[in-house]
Amino acid sequence: MTHDGSQFDDLPALMSPLTLAKVLDVSTKTLERWRIAGTGPAFFQPEGSRLVRYGRDEVVAWLGPTRVKNGN
């Protein structure tokens, strides 16, 4: 079975760190650590701004390789 991201279609196209943290069941501090380390999903930050937003497509792309199959 392939992961096409369709189960995430109901997510907003752009999400705040708080919204994404709720979706992933992590803290906003965890998302911040992932941004600093470069290990989390790609994000948007306008030049000269502290505003951070995550795109649904980027989050789905980031989740794809993290998927773990059980046993078989």
Buried (B, 14 or more C-beta within 10 A) or exposed (E): EEEEBEEBEEBEEBBBBEBBBEBBEBEBEBBBEBBEEEEBBEBEEEEEEEEBBBBBBBBBEBBEEEEEEEEE
